[in-house]
Each structure stands twice: as structure tokens, then as C-alpha cells.
Amino acid sequence: MSTLFGLSVSPWSEKTRWALDYSNTQYQYQEFTPMISNLGVRIKSKRFFNRVSVPLLIDGDNVFADSLSIAKHANTSSPKDSLFPHDKLNEIDYWNNISEQTLNAGRALVVIKMQSNREACLKSLPPFFPEPIKPLMLPVAKSGIFYLKKKYDVSEKNVQRYEQVIDDNLQKLQKALTNKPQYLLGSFTYADICMAVTLQVIKPIQNNHVMLDSATELCWKNDILAEKFSDLITWRDSIYQQFRG
Ligand SMILES: N[C@@H](CCC(=O)N[C@@H](CS)C(=O)NCC(=O)O)C(=O)O
């Protein structure tokens, strides 16, 4: 059985898990902890020199190191309607790129907010730390946030730019859904999964697949953009309801 390494709070991991679950792929899930899990994942995936990020799927000798390639791999063995219709591949790439840009901007804002949210920092610690000693581990949690900040080149100076990227891209989604209000490409595809999950950066969904504690949720949500794009949130919730049981 294949193994998926993921971060349960990460929308990239959620996109992948959704595609794998949709295609009824059997896999074992392993939670990844930034910094701490890197060496283990490098060894298991035999990727000694590449940058490690999750989701990452190991299926026998094959390693799929990003969400799109994992979703495509899952789709190849699926008996269901394809998430990647042949005549829609360019459009799916387009929406995956939009999702990527938006999530990068969203993650930057989350990292910035988490720095000053003690509770969210503590919640980011891996579960193997016993609850009572977690407060003592605050410096470890902070160094994890600092690590992500450096790795993804996040800067407080760019907050406005990050918000603008999210705003611009969600306007593109809004426009695209004006003509085809149900699905981006006429039928349910990976483009819908990408963009439904991307809305996590303005209003996190809470269900049995994604569940953020209240402190972490506060770092993800953006009330102004959630209000501005409330129609997209309604669309996202309906896509989840129909296809993510
Ligand atoms: N383009 C990649 C992006 C993956 C990505 O940015 N993953 C982040 C999620 S926050 C990650 O692995 N963070 C933990 C780390 O870098 O150590 C994909 O589609 O999978």
C-alpha cells in the first residue's frame, strides 16, 4: 500500500487526500512535522538532495512529490469519472497555478499571524509532546514557525501584496463561476478541488476532513475577504457537500 506524508492543516495535503479518496485509492497516511520529519522522509523517499515538502506519496519505487502529480497518479487507477478529462488538462493546470499562488500568499499570512498567537503556536506542536509540557516547548514551536518563514521567504513587508494576490485570484474564480455556477469546467474536476480547498485561506472549512482548533482558525481566516467572497464560500461548501462525504 502506498504511503502519503501530509500536514493535516495544509490545504495542499487536503487537495491530495480529496483526490485520493475520490478515486478510492488505498493509502496509509503519516503526519509530517516540519523540521522533525524531514530526515525520515528523505530516507524513505530516497530524495537526499531535493527540497522536501508535503504532500509526498511513496508508491513502491515511485515517489510523487507534489499535490498535482499525486492527484494525477490517483486518477489513473480510478474507475470513477476522471478528475482530469483529456480536453481539460490545460485549464486544470491553469487553476492549479492559481491555487498555488493563492495558497502561497495565504500561508505567508498564516505564518505571520501565528508568530504572535501563543495558543496557535502551541497547537502546532506535534502530538507526541504531552499536553502538560507543551507550554515549555513554546520556543520549539516558534522555531518551527521561523523555519517556515525562512523556507518560504515570508516577510511582514509584503502583507498587502499577499492579500492582493488572494483578492485578485478569487476575483478570477468569481468571474469563471459566473457563467458556469456549478463546476469550473462544466463537470466536477480537479480544478474544483483545487479552488474549493484554496478558499481555506479566507474562511477555513470545519468538517471531518479538515478541523482547525479555534486559535489556528483565527490565523487562517480573513473576515474582510470572506465577506467579499461569500458567494465563493457558498460554492465551496456545496462542492464539499457533494463530493467529500
Ligand atoms: N507545490 C507543492 C507545495 C507543497 C507545500 O508548499 N507544502 C508545504 C505545506 S505548508 C509544506 O510541506 N510545508 C512544510 C515544510 O515545508 O516543511 C505541492 O503542490 O505539493
The ligand as an SDF file (V2000), in Angstrom:
LIG
                    3D

 20 19  0  0  0  0  0  0  0  0999 V2000
    3.6990   22.7440   -4.8990 N   0  0  0  0  0  0  0  0  0  0  0  0
    3.6940   21.8920   -3.7380 C   0  0  0  0  0  0  0  0  0  0  0  0
    3.6040   22.7570   -2.4890 C   0  0  0  0  0  0  0  0  0  0  0  0
    3.7020   21.9460   -1.2250 C   0  0  0  0  0  0  0  0  0  0  0  0
    3.9260   22.7990    0.0050 C   0  0  0  0  0  0  0  0  0  0  0  0
    4.1650   24.0190   -0.0880 O   0  0  0  0  0  0  0  0  0  0  0  0
    3.8680   22.1460    1.1750 N   0  0  0  0  0  0  0  0  0  0  0  0
    4.0240   22.8150    2.4060 C   0  0  0  0  0  0  0  0  0  0  0  0
    2.6600   22.8930    3.0690 C   0  0  0  0  0  0  0  0  0  0  0  0
    2.5660   24.1500    4.2510 S   0  0  0  0  0  0  0  0  0  0  0  0
    4.9880   22.0480    3.3160 C   0  0  0  0  0  0  0  0  0  0  0  0
    5.3930   20.9730    3.0080 O   0  0  0  0  0  0  0  0  0  0  0  0
    5.3450   22.6430    4.4730 N   0  0  0  0  0  0  0  0  0  0  0  0
    6.1870   22.0110    5.4390 C   0  0  0  0  0  0  0  0  0  0  0  0
    7.6460   22.1530    5.1170 C   0  0  0  0  0  0  0  0  0  0  0  0
    7.9910   22.7790    4.0970 O   0  0  0  0  0  0  0  0  0  0  0  0
    8.4620   21.6460    5.8970 O   0  0  0  0  0  0  0  0  0  0  0  0
    2.5300   20.9140   -3.8770 C   0  0  0  0  0  0  0  0  0  0  0  0
    1.6380   21.1530   -4.6920 O   0  0  0  0  0  0  0  0  0  0  0  0
    2.5260   19.8850   -3.1720 O   0  0  0  0  0  0  0  0  0  0  0  0
  1  2  1  0
  2  3  1  0
  2 18  1  0
  3  4  1  0
  4  5  1  0
  5  6  2  0
  5  7  1  0
  7  8  1  0
  8  9  1  0
  8 11  1  0
  9 10  1  0
 11 12  2  0
 11 13  1  0
 13 14  1  0
 14 15  1  0
 15 16  2  0
 15 17  1  0
 18 19  2  0
 18 20  1  0
M  END
$$$$
